[in-house]
Amino acid sequence: MYVGTQMGGAQLAQAGDRYLKQLAQLGVKHVCIDPEGDPWQWNRDVLLRHRDRIEGFGLKLD
């Protein structure tokens, strides 16, 4: 299922892991959520940690 929700890192920080868990429980499979922080400061490690966090809930990061 695709839900028309895109989030920035700051929004995810406010919503927390409960939001990701809720999406997974509702049957959502793919999400589009940016990591927290300034995009100019993102590096490989930041992106991998972010992907691992999202995938830890059974979601795929688009």
N, CA, C and O atoms as a Maestro MAE file, in Angstrom:
{
 s_m_m2io_version
 :::
 2.0.0
}

f_m_ct {
 s_m_title
 :::
 protein
 m_atom[248] {
  # First column is atom index #
  i_m_mmod_type
  r_m_x_coord
  r_m_y_coord
  r_m_z_coord
  i_m_residue_number
  s_m_chain_name
  s_m_pdb_residue_name
  s_m_pdb_atom_name
  i_m_atomic_number
  :::
  1 25 0.843 -1.174 0.000 1 A "MET " " N  " 7
  2 3 0.000 0.000 0.000 1 A "MET " " CA " 6
  3 2 0.888 1.237 0.000 1 A "MET " " C  " 6
  4 15 1.883 1.294 0.722 1 A "MET " " O  " 8
  5 25 0.533 2.203 -0.794 2 A "TYR " " N  " 7
  6 3 1.219 3.491 -0.800 2 A "TYR " " CA " 6
  7 2 0.288 4.532 -0.187 2 A "TYR " " C  " 6
  8 15 -0.886 4.619 -0.544 2 A "TYR " " O  " 8
  9 25 0.819 5.304 0.723 3 A "VAL " " N  " 7
  10 3 0.054 6.367 1.357 3 A "VAL " " CA " 6
  11 2 0.681 7.685 0.945 3 A "VAL " " C  " 6
  12 15 1.906 7.809 0.930 3 A "VAL " " O  " 8
  13 25 -0.129 8.659 0.615 4 A "GLY " " N  " 7
  14 3 0.383 9.945 0.149 4 A "GLY " " CA " 6
  15 2 0.948 10.796 1.263 4 A "GLY " " C  " 6
  16 15 0.477 11.908 1.504 4 A "GLY " " O  " 8
  17 25 1.949 10.285 1.938 5 A "THR " " N  " 7
  18 3 2.575 11.021 3.030 5 A "THR " " CA " 6
  19 2 4.074 11.050 2.799 5 A "THR " " C  " 6
  20 15 4.708 10.005 2.647 5 A "THR " " O  " 8
  21 25 4.626 12.220 2.773 6 A "GLN " " N  " 7
  22 3 6.070 12.377 2.719 6 A "GLN " " CA " 6
  23 2 6.471 13.207 3.924 6 A "GLN " " C  " 6
  24 15 5.802 14.180 4.271 6 A "GLN " " O  " 8
  25 25 7.560 12.818 4.554 7 A "MET " " N  " 7
  26 3 7.971 13.495 5.776 7 A "MET " " CA " 6
  27 2 9.421 13.917 5.687 7 A "MET " " C  " 6
  28 15 10.240 13.269 5.035 7 A "MET " " O  " 8
  29 25 9.714 14.998 6.344 8 A "GLY " " N  " 7
  30 3 11.089 15.408 6.547 8 A "GLY " " CA " 6
  31 2 11.584 14.830 7.860 8 A "GLY " " C  " 6
  32 15 10.799 14.321 8.660 8 A "GLY " " O  " 8
  33 25 12.870 14.909 8.072 9 A "GLY " " N  " 7
  34 3 13.462 14.364 9.283 9 A "GLY " " CA " 6
  35 2 12.917 14.984 10.553 9 A "GLY " " C  " 6
  36 15 12.729 14.287 11.550 9 A "GLY " " O  " 8
  37 25 12.660 16.291 10.533 10 A "ALA " " N  " 7
  38 3 12.139 16.967 11.726 10 A "ALA " " CA " 6
  39 2 10.745 16.449 12.071 10 A "ALA " " C  " 6
  40 15 10.409 16.295 13.245 10 A "ALA " " O  " 8
  41 25 9.940 16.183 11.051 11 A "GLN " " N  " 7
  42 3 8.599 15.646 11.297 11 A "GLN " " CA " 6
  43 2 8.673 14.238 11.868 11 A "GLN " " C  " 6
  44 15 7.892 13.888 12.753 11 A "GLN " " O  " 8
  45 25 9.597 13.434 11.376 12 A "LEU " " N  " 7
  46 3 9.757 12.084 11.903 12 A "LEU " " CA " 6
  47 2 10.239 12.135 13.346 12 A "LEU " " C  " 6
  48 15 9.821 11.323 14.171 12 A "LEU " " O  " 8
  49 25 11.110 13.078 13.651 13 A "ALA " " N  " 7
  50 3 11.600 13.211 15.019 13 A "ALA " " CA " 6
  51 2 10.443 13.488 15.975 13 A "ALA " " C  " 6
  52 15 10.422 12.975 17.094 13 A "ALA " " O  " 8
  53 25 9.490 14.292 15.538 14 A "GLN " " N  " 7
  54 3 8.323 14.586 16.373 14 A "GLN " " CA " 6
  55 2 7.402 13.376 16.476 14 A "GLN " " C  " 6
  56 15 6.886 13.079 17.554 14 A "GLN " " O  " 8
  57 25 7.196 12.683 15.373 15 A "ALA " " N  " 7
  58 3 6.267 11.548 15.350 15 A "ALA " " CA " 6
  59 2 6.857 10.331 16.053 15 A "ALA " " C  " 6
  60 15 6.137 9.588 16.719 15 A "ALA " " O  " 8
  61 25 8.142 10.129 15.911 16 A "GLY " " N  " 7
  62 3 8.822 9.031 16.581 16 A "GLY " " CA " 6
  63 2 8.564 7.663 15.968 16 A "GLY " " C  " 6
  64 15 7.890 7.526 14.947 16 A "GLY " " O  " 8
  65 25 9.122 6.663 16.626 17 A "ASP " " N  " 7
  66 3 9.023 5.292 16.141 17 A "ASP " " CA " 6
  67 2 7.593 4.769 16.178 17 A "ASP " " C  " 6
  68 15 7.243 3.866 15.419 17 A "ASP " " O  " 8
  69 25 6.769 5.328 17.051 18 A "ARG " " N  " 7
  70 3 5.370 4.885 17.112 18 A "ARG " " CA " 6
  71 2 4.679 5.091 15.768 18 A "ARG " " C  " 6
  72 15 3.850 4.277 15.358 18 A "ARG " " O  " 8
  73 25 5.022 6.178 15.086 19 A "TYR " " N  " 7
  74 3 4.425 6.460 13.778 19 A "TYR " " CA " 6
  75 2 4.837 5.401 12.757 19 A "TYR " " C  " 6
  76 15 4.003 4.923 11.987 19 A "TYR " " O  " 8
  77 25 6.112 5.034 12.749 20 A "LEU " " N  " 7
  78 3 6.588 4.008 11.817 20 A "LEU " " CA " 6
  79 2 5.929 2.667 12.112 20 A "LEU " " C  " 6
  80 15 5.552 1.936 11.196 20 A "LEU " " O  " 8
  81 25 5.796 2.354 13.379 21 A "LYS " " N  " 7
  82 3 5.141 1.108 13.773 21 A "LYS " " CA " 6
  83 2 3.683 1.109 13.323 21 A "LYS " " C  " 6
  84 15 3.177 0.099 12.834 21 A "LYS " " O  " 8
  85 25 3.015 2.241 13.490 22 A "GLN " " N  " 7
  86 3 1.616 2.350 13.083 22 A "GLN " " CA " 6
  87 2 1.465 2.168 11.572 22 A "GLN " " C  " 6
  88 15 0.553 1.475 11.123 22 A "GLN " " O  " 8
  89 25 2.344 2.778 10.792 23 A "LEU " " N  " 7
  90 3 2.285 2.612 9.340 23 A "LEU " " CA " 6
  91 2 2.407 1.143 8.960 23 A "LEU " " C  " 6
  92 15 1.654 0.645 8.123 23 A "LEU " " O  " 8
  93 25 3.363 0.450 9.581 24 A "ALA " " N  " 7
  94 3 3.558 -0.967 9.284 24 A "ALA " " CA " 6
  95 2 2.326 -1.781 9.672 24 A "ALA " " C  " 6
  96 15 1.926 -2.685 8.939 24 A "ALA " " O  " 8
  97 25 1.726 -1.468 10.810 25 A "GLN " " N  " 7
  98 3 0.535 -2.191 11.250 25 A "GLN " " CA " 6
  99 2 -0.644 -1.971 10.306 25 A "GLN " " C  " 6
  100 15 -1.499 -2.845 10.163 25 A "GLN " " O  " 8
  101 25 -0.687 -0.814 9.670 26 A "LEU " " N  " 7
  102 3 -1.771 -0.506 8.736 26 A "LEU " " CA " 6
  103 2 -1.547 -1.109 7.348 26 A "LEU " " C  " 6
  104 15 -2.399 -0.981 6.469 26 A "LEU " " O  " 8
  105 25 -0.406 -1.761 7.153 27 A "GLY " " N  " 7
  106 3 -0.133 -2.422 5.887 27 A "GLY " " CA " 6
  107 2 0.676 -1.609 4.904 27 A "GLY " " C  " 6
  108 15 0.850 -2.021 3.757 27 A "GLY " " O  " 8
  109 25 1.173 -0.464 5.329 28 A "VAL " " N  " 7
  110 3 2.019 0.352 4.457 28 A "VAL " " CA " 6
  111 2 3.333 -0.387 4.236 28 A "VAL " " C  " 6
  112 15 3.892 -0.949 5.177 28 A "VAL " " O  " 8
  113 25 3.822 -0.392 3.020 29 A "LYS " " N  " 7
  114 3 5.068 -1.095 2.683 29 A "LYS " " CA " 6
  115 2 6.202 -0.146 2.311 29 A "LYS " " C  " 6
  116 15 7.368 -0.467 2.538 29 A "LYS " " O  " 8
  117 25 5.883 1.008 1.748 30 A "HIS " " N  " 7
  118 3 6.890 1.953 1.262 30 A "HIS " " CA " 6
  119 2 6.645 3.334 1.859 30 A "HIS " " C  " 6
  120 15 5.501 3.773 1.977 30 A "HIS " " O  " 8
  121 25 7.718 4.010 2.233 31 A "VAL " " N  " 7
  122 3 7.617 5.374 2.757 31 A "VAL " " CA " 6
  123 2 8.678 6.252 2.107 31 A "VAL " " C  " 6
  124 15 9.697 5.761 1.621 31 A "VAL " " O  " 8
  125 25 8.430 7.523 2.107 32 A "CYS " " N  " 7
  126 3 9.380 8.516 1.611 32 A "CYS " " CA " 6
  127 2 9.623 9.495 2.754 32 A "CYS " " C  " 6
  128 15 8.856 10.437 2.951 32 A "CYS " " O  " 8
  129 25 10.690 9.265 3.499 33 A "ILE " " N  " 7
  130 3 11.000 10.062 4.685 33 A "ILE " " CA " 6
  131 2 12.480 10.409 4.654 33 A "ILE " " C  " 6
  132 15 13.330 9.529 4.519 33 A "ILE " " O  " 8
  133 25 12.780 11.682 4.779 34 A "ASP " " N  " 7
  134 3 14.175 12.129 4.806 34 A "ASP " " CA " 6
  135 2 14.791 11.889 6.177 34 A "ASP " " C  " 6
  136 15 14.076 11.860 7.179 34 A "ASP " " O  " 8
  137 25 16.111 11.717 6.235 35 A "PRO " " N  " 7
  138 3 16.796 11.674 7.524 35 A "PRO " " CA " 6
  139 2 16.722 13.042 8.208 35 A "PRO " " C  " 6
  140 15 16.436 14.058 7.575 35 A "PRO " " O  " 8
  141 25 16.981 13.040 9.492 36 A "GLU " " N  " 7
  142 3 17.036 14.297 10.229 36 A "GLU " " CA " 6
  143 2 18.286 15.074 9.831 36 A "GLU " " C  " 6
  144 15 19.261 14.509 9.336 36 A "GLU " " O  " 8
  145 25 18.231 16.369 10.057 37 A "GLY " " N  " 7
  146 3 19.407 17.204 9.858 37 A "GLY " " CA " 6
  147 2 19.480 17.853 8.490 37 A "GLY " " C  " 6
  148 15 18.622 17.666 7.627 37 A "GLY " " O  " 8
  149 25 20.525 18.610 8.335 38 A "ASP " " N  " 7
  150 3 20.796 19.363 7.113 38 A "ASP " " CA " 6
  151 2 21.201 18.409 5.986 38 A "ASP " " C  " 6
  152 15 22.161 17.655 6.144 38 A "ASP " " O  " 8
  153 25 20.496 18.425 4.864 39 A "PRO " " N  " 7
  154 3 20.848 17.526 3.758 39 A "PRO " " CA " 6
  155 2 22.298 17.660 3.294 39 A "PRO " " C  " 6
  156 15 22.872 16.694 2.791 39 A "PRO " " O  " 8
  157 25 22.887 18.815 3.452 40 A "TRP " " N  " 7
  158 3 24.286 19.003 3.051 40 A "TRP " " CA " 6
  159 2 25.236 18.249 3.974 40 A "TRP " " C  " 6
  160 15 26.398 18.034 3.631 40 A "TRP " " O  " 8
  161 25 24.746 17.846 5.143 41 A "GLN " " N  " 7
  162 3 25.577 17.131 6.107 41 A "GLN " " CA " 6
  163 2 25.357 15.615 6.072 41 A "GLN " " C  " 6
  164 15 26.050 14.871 6.767 41 A "GLN " " O  " 8
  165 25 24.401 15.159 5.271 42 A "TRP " " N  " 7
  166 3 24.175 13.722 5.190 42 A "TRP " " CA " 6
  167 2 25.382 13.059 4.541 42 A "TRP " " C  " 6
  168 15 25.937 13.564 3.566 42 A "TRP " " O  " 8
  169 25 25.772 11.934 5.094 43 A "ASN " " N  " 7
  170 3 26.840 11.137 4.503 43 A "ASN " " CA " 6
  171 2 26.368 9.684 4.438 43 A "ASN " " C  " 6
  172 15 25.233 9.376 4.801 43 A "ASN " " O  " 8
  173 25 27.215 8.831 3.991 44 A "ARG " " N  " 7
  174 3 26.845 7.424 3.818 44 A "ARG " " CA " 6
  175 2 26.338 6.814 5.116 44 A "ARG " " C  " 6
  176 15 25.328 6.111 5.116 44 A "ARG " " O  " 8
  177 25 27.028 7.075 6.223 45 A "ASP " " N  " 7
  178 3 26.634 6.490 7.503 45 A "ASP " " CA " 6
  179 2 25.259 6.977 7.956 45 A "ASP " " C  " 6
  180 15 24.451 6.188 8.446 45 A "ASP " " O  " 8
  181 25 24.993 8.264 7.796 46 A "VAL " " N  " 7
  182 3 23.684 8.823 8.167 46 A "VAL " " CA " 6
  183 2 22.584 8.151 7.353 46 A "VAL " " C  " 6
  184 15 21.549 7.764 7.897 46 A "VAL " " O  " 8
  185 25 22.810 8.017 6.060 47 A "LEU " " N  " 7
  186 3 21.799 7.421 5.187 47 A "LEU " " CA " 6
  187 2 21.586 5.940 5.487 47 A "LEU " " C  " 6
  188 15 20.453 5.460 5.453 47 A "LEU " " O  " 8
  189 25 22.655 5.217 5.778 48 A "LEU " " N  " 7
  190 3 22.519 3.796 6.111 48 A "LEU " " CA " 6
  191 2 21.776 3.601 7.428 48 A "LEU " " C  " 6
  192 15 20.923 2.719 7.533 48 A "LEU " " O  " 8
  193 25 22.093 4.415 8.435 49 A "ARG " " N  " 7
  194 3 21.383 4.327 9.717 49 A "ARG " " CA " 6
  195 2 19.898 4.628 9.532 49 A "ARG " " C  " 6
  196 15 19.041 3.965 10.115 49 A "ARG " " O  " 8
  197 25 19.612 5.623 8.722 50 A "HIS " " N  " 7
  198 3 18.221 5.996 8.459 50 A "HIS " " CA " 6
  199 2 17.479 4.846 7.769 50 A "HIS " " C  " 6
  200 15 16.371 4.488 8.167 50 A "HIS " " O  " 8
  201 25 18.089 4.280 6.749 51 A "ARG " " N  " 7
  202 3 17.464 3.158 6.044 51 A "ARG " " CA " 6
  203 2 17.250 1.967 6.978 51 A "ARG " " C  " 6
  204 15 16.196 1.331 6.951 51 A "ARG " " O  " 8
  205 25 18.246 1.672 7.797 52 A "ASP " " N  " 7
  206 3 18.127 0.549 8.728 52 A "ASP " " CA " 6
  207 2 16.996 0.773 9.731 52 A "ASP " " C  " 6
  208 15 16.273 -0.162 10.076 52 A "ASP " " O  " 8
  209 25 16.847 2.004 10.195 53 A "ARG " " N  " 7
  210 3 15.765 2.327 11.133 53 A "ARG " " CA " 6
  211 2 14.410 2.081 10.477 53 A "ARG " " C  " 6
  212 15 13.535 1.445 11.064 53 A "ARG " " O  " 8
  213 25 14.242 2.589 9.260 54 A "ILE " " N  " 7
  214 3 12.980 2.429 8.538 54 A "ILE " " CA " 6
  215 2 12.707 0.951 8.269 54 A "ILE " " C  " 6
  216 15 11.594 0.474 8.492 54 A "ILE " " O  " 8
  217 25 13.703 0.236 7.797 55 A "GLU " " N  " 7
  218 3 13.524 -1.171 7.457 55 A "GLU " " CA " 6
  219 2 13.321 -2.032 8.693 55 A "GLU " " C  " 6
  220 15 12.786 -3.136 8.596 55 A "GLU " " O  " 8
  221 25 13.742 -1.542 9.851 56 A "GLY " " N  " 7
  222 3 13.513 -2.253 11.102 56 A "GLY " " CA " 6
  223 2 12.033 -2.404 11.434 56 A "GLY " " C  " 6
  224 15 11.661 -3.239 12.259 56 A "GLY " " O  " 8
  225 25 11.203 -1.611 10.802 57 A "PHE " " N  " 7
  226 3 9.755 -1.688 10.996 57 A "PHE " " CA " 6
  227 2 9.073 -2.442 9.855 57 A "PHE " " C  " 6
  228 15 7.845 -2.477 9.773 57 A "PHE " " O  " 8
  229 25 9.871 -3.042 8.981 58 A "GLY " " N  " 7
  230 3 9.313 -3.783 7.858 58 A "GLY " " CA " 6
  231 2 8.886 -2.894 6.703 58 A "GLY " " C  " 6
  232 15 8.121 -3.319 5.836 58 A "GLY " " O  " 8
  233 25 9.376 -1.664 6.689 59 A "LEU " " N  " 7
  234 3 9.039 -0.705 5.641 59 A "LEU " " CA " 6
  235 2 10.206 -0.578 4.673 59 A "LEU " " C  " 6
  236 15 11.354 -0.833 5.037 59 A "LEU " " O  " 8
  237 25 9.910 -0.188 3.453 60 A "LYS " " N  " 7
  238 3 10.951 0.086 2.463 60 A "LYS " " CA " 6
  239 2 11.026 1.585 2.249 60 A "LYS " " C  " 6
  240 15 10.005 2.265 2.155 60 A "LYS " " O  " 8
  241 25 12.236 2.087 2.173 61 A "LEU " " N  " 7
  242 3 12.469 3.511 1.969 61 A "LEU " " CA " 6
  243 2 12.551 3.801 0.475 61 A "LEU " " C  " 6
  244 15 13.401 3.248 -0.223 61 A "LEU " " O  " 8
  245 25 11.679 4.659 -0.010 62 A "ASP " " N  " 7
  246 3 11.680 5.058 -1.422 62 A "ASP " " CA " 6
  247 2 12.402 6.373 -1.585 62 A "ASP " " C  " 6
  248 15 12.514 6.882 -2.701 62 A "ASP " " O  " 8
  :::
 }
 m_bond[247] {
  # First column is bond index #
  i_m_from
  i_m_to
  i_m_order
  :::
  1 1 2 1
  2 2 3 1
  3 3 4 2
  4 3 5 1
  5 5 6 1
  6 6 7 1
  7 7 8 2
  8 7 9 1
  9 9 10 1
  10 10 11 1
  11 11 12 2
  12 11 13 1
  13 13 14 1
  14 14 15 1
  15 15 16 2
  16 15 17 1
  17 17 18 1
  18 18 19 1
  19 19 20 2
  20 19 21 1
  21 21 22 1
  22 22 23 1
  23 23 24 2
  24 23 25 1
  25 25 26 1
  26 26 27 1
  27 27 28 2
  28 27 29 1
  29 29 30 1
  30 30 31 1
  31 31 32 2
  32 31 33 1
  33 33 34 1
  34 34 35 1
  35 35 36 2
  36 35 37 1
  37 37 38 1
  38 38 39 1
  39 39 40 2
  40 39 41 1
  41 41 42 1
  42 42 43 1
  43 43 44 2
  44 43 45 1
  45 45 46 1
  46 46 47 1
  47 47 48 2
  48 47 49 1
  49 49 50 1
  50 50 51 1
  51 51 52 2
  52 51 53 1
  53 53 54 1
  54 54 55 1
  55 55 56 2
  56 55 57 1
  57 57 58 1
  58 58 59 1
  59 59 60 2
  60 59 61 1
  61 61 62 1
  62 62 63 1
  63 63 64 2
  64 63 65 1
  65 65 66 1
  66 66 67 1
  67 67 68 2
  68 67 69 1
  69 69 70 1
  70 70 71 1
  71 71 72 2
  72 71 73 1
  73 73 74 1
  74 74 75 1
  75 75 76 2
  76 75 77 1
  77 77 78 1
  78 78 79 1
  79 79 80 2
  80 79 81 1
  81 81 82 1
  82 82 83 1
  83 83 84 2
  84 83 85 1
  85 85 86 1
  86 86 87 1
  87 87 88 2
  88 87 89 1
  89 89 90 1
  90 90 91 1
  91 91 92 2
  92 91 93 1
  93 93 94 1
  94 94 95 1
  95 95 96 2
  96 95 97 1
  97 97 98 1
  98 98 99 1
  99 99 100 2
  100 99 101 1
  101 101 102 1
  102 102 103 1
  103 103 104 2
  104 103 105 1
  105 105 106 1
  106 106 107 1
  107 107 108 2
  108 107 109 1
  109 109 110 1
  110 110 111 1
  111 111 112 2
  112 111 113 1
  113 113 114 1
  114 114 115 1
  115 115 116 2
  116 115 117 1
  117 117 118 1
  118 118 119 1
  119 119 120 2
  120 119 121 1
  121 121 122 1
  122 122 123 1
  123 123 124 2
  124 123 125 1
  125 125 126 1
  126 126 127 1
  127 127 128 2
  128 127 129 1
  129 129 130 1
  130 130 131 1
  131 131 132 2
  132 131 133 1
  133 133 134 1
  134 134 135 1
  135 135 136 2
  136 135 137 1
  137 137 138 1
  138 138 139 1
  139 139 140 2
  140 139 141 1
  141 141 142 1
  142 142 143 1
  143 143 144 2
  144 143 145 1
  145 145 146 1
  146 146 147 1
  147 147 148 2
  148 147 149 1
  149 149 150 1
  150 150 151 1
  151 151 152 2
  152 151 153 1
  153 153 154 1
  154 154 155 1
  155 155 156 2
  156 155 157 1
  157 157 158 1
  158 158 159 1
  159 159 160 2
  160 159 161 1
  161 161 162 1
  162 162 163 1
  163 163 164 2
  164 163 165 1
  165 165 166 1
  166 166 167 1
  167 167 168 2
  168 167 169 1
  169 169 170 1
  170 170 171 1
  171 171 172 2
  172 171 173 1
  173 173 174 1
  174 174 175 1
  175 175 176 2
  176 175 177 1
  177 177 178 1
  178 178 179 1
  179 179 180 2
  180 179 181 1
  181 181 182 1
  182 182 183 1
  183 183 184 2
  184 183 185 1
  185 185 186 1
  186 186 187 1
  187 187 188 2
  188 187 189 1
  189 189 190 1
  190 190 191 1
  191 191 192 2
  192 191 193 1
  193 193 194 1
  194 194 195 1
  195 195 196 2
  196 195 197 1
  197 197 198 1
  198 198 199 1
  199 199 200 2
  200 199 201 1
  201 201 202 1
  202 202 203 1
  203 203 204 2
  204 203 205 1
  205 205 206 1
  206 206 207 1
  207 207 208 2
  208 207 209 1
  209 209 210 1
  210 210 211 1
  211 211 212 2
  212 211 213 1
  213 213 214 1
  214 214 215 1
  215 215 216 2
  216 215 217 1
  217 217 218 1
  218 218 219 1
  219 219 220 2
  220 219 221 1
  221 221 222 1
  222 222 223 1
  223 223 224 2
  224 223 225 1
  225 225 226 1
  226 226 227 1
  227 227 228 2
  228 227 229 1
  229 229 230 1
  230 230 231 1
  231 231 232 2
  232 231 233 1
  233 233 234 1
  234 234 235 1
  235 235 236 2
  236 235 237 1
  237 237 238 1
  238 238 239 1
  239 239 240 2
  240 239 241 1
  241 241 242 1
  242 242 243 1
  243 243 244 2
  244 243 245 1
  245 245 246 1
  246 246 247 1
  247 247 248 2
  :::
 }
}
